[in-house]
C-alpha cells in the first residue's frame, strides 16, 4: 500500500514522511506574496448545506486523495478540524487541504463559524487575503468553487479555524492526489505572534488572525508549514503556569510528526529570566530534539517585535544567539525589524460621528481634552494616522485629515501613536502584537528573507 492509498487518519498524517529532508521544493529566489486572481474561479457561499451542483455527491474528508498539510487533524462531527496544541484551546494555524480535480465546479463542506479561508487554483490564490465566513450559526455549509470551464486543476484550500468535511462533485468529475503529496515539513514553535493574536478590532482584524505563517509559506514555497505556537509561552515562560514551555510540549506537539525542519522562535515572554536560565533551557531543548529527531534540521530566531527594540530585548537576543550558536544551530536575528513606538495603548468609545469631507469629529462620551492633541484617532471612515489638532469641547474635536464617510455609532480608538516609525502601521492597538494584515506580512517577509539562505545552505 502506497502513500496515496493509505487511509487518511491523524496518525497516518504524522507518520507519512520522507526518509530524509528534500529542499528541492524551495524556490531559487524568494517570491512576493501573490495578488488575488479572481479570474481563476468564482466562489459562492452556500445558503445552507444543500448542493447546487446537479447530480453531485459527497466525497468524504477521509478519502485518501485529500492530503492535509500544516497541521494534524481531529474529527469534529462531520468535519476534520485543526488539531489543537497540547494544553491550550488554540485552534489557529496552517491547516490546508490539497487535491487534484478534473471538472468545472465543486463545493467543499464546512460549518459556519468565525473561521477564515483562502482558495488556491493551480498555484495561485483567488484572493490576496483570507475570507471571513459571512455567518456564524454553526450550520452545515457548502462553499462552491466554479472555474468556469472544465479542466484539470491543482487545488489547495487553506483553513483557519474552519472544518473540512469533503467535497461535492458530479459523478463524471475526477478527484486525485495533488502534485506534491509529501512536501517538505517545516514547524515553527512560537508564542502569541505565531498564534496570530491582533487585538485591534477597529483598524485591522478580529482578535485572532491567520498570522504570518501563510505569507511566510507562500514566499518560501512551503506547502507543509506547521504553526506550533501558544500565547504567553517561550523557552521558560508558561503563561502564568497555564501552558507548557517549548520543551514541555515537544514530545506531544512536535516529535510525533517528524518535521524535516524545526524553527524555534525567540519570544519577549522570556524576558523575566536570567541569561543562565535561558541558556540552560536551550541546551536541554536541543538535547531533547536531537534524541528524538536526529535528522531534523534546527533553526532559531530572535524574539519578534512589532515596535522598536529595547535594551532588554537586545540582551535577550544576545543570550539566545550565543546559546544556539554554541550548539551549531543557525540563528536569525530580526528583532530590530521595526522602528517607533506604535500604538502604545488606547481608549475606546462607540458613539463617534463623522461627516464625509469634514475634519470635525464628535462623540458624546469621548471627553476630548488638551491632552489628546497630537493623538492618533482611528475608526471607520477616518484616514490612517489622522490625529487631533484641536478640540472645541469634550464632545467635539478637529482631525488632521477629513473623514472619507459620513456615519454615526463609529467605534473610535484614541491612541498614543506618535507617528515616529513603522510601528504606527505594524503594531496593533494592544501595544504588543502585530497589526493584521500589514504587521504580520512584514514579519513574514523579514523572516523569509533571512530563512531562505539558511534553508538553501542546509542542502
Secondary structure, DSSP 8 states (H G I E B T S, - for coil): --TTTS---HHHHHH---SS---TTS-SS--------GGG-EEEE-SSS---STT-EEEETT-TT-EEESS-EEEETTEEEE---TTS----S--EEEEEEEEEEEEEEEE-SS-EEEEEETTEESSSS-EE-S--S--EEEEEEEEEEEEEEEEEEEEES--B-EEEE-TTSEEE--S-TT--EEEEEE-TTTTTB---TTTT--SB--TTHHHHHHHHT-SEEEEEE-TTB-SS-BTTTTS--TGGGHHHHTGGG--SEEEEEE-GGGTTS-HHHHHHHHHHHHHHHHHH-TT-EEEEEEE--SS---HHHHHHHHHHHHHHHHTT-EEE--TTS--S-----EEEEEEEEE-TT--EEE-SS----GGGTT-BEE-TTS-TT-BEEEEEETTEEEESS--SS-EEEEEEEEE-----STHHHHB-TTSSSB-TTHHHHHHHHHHHHHHHHHHHHT-
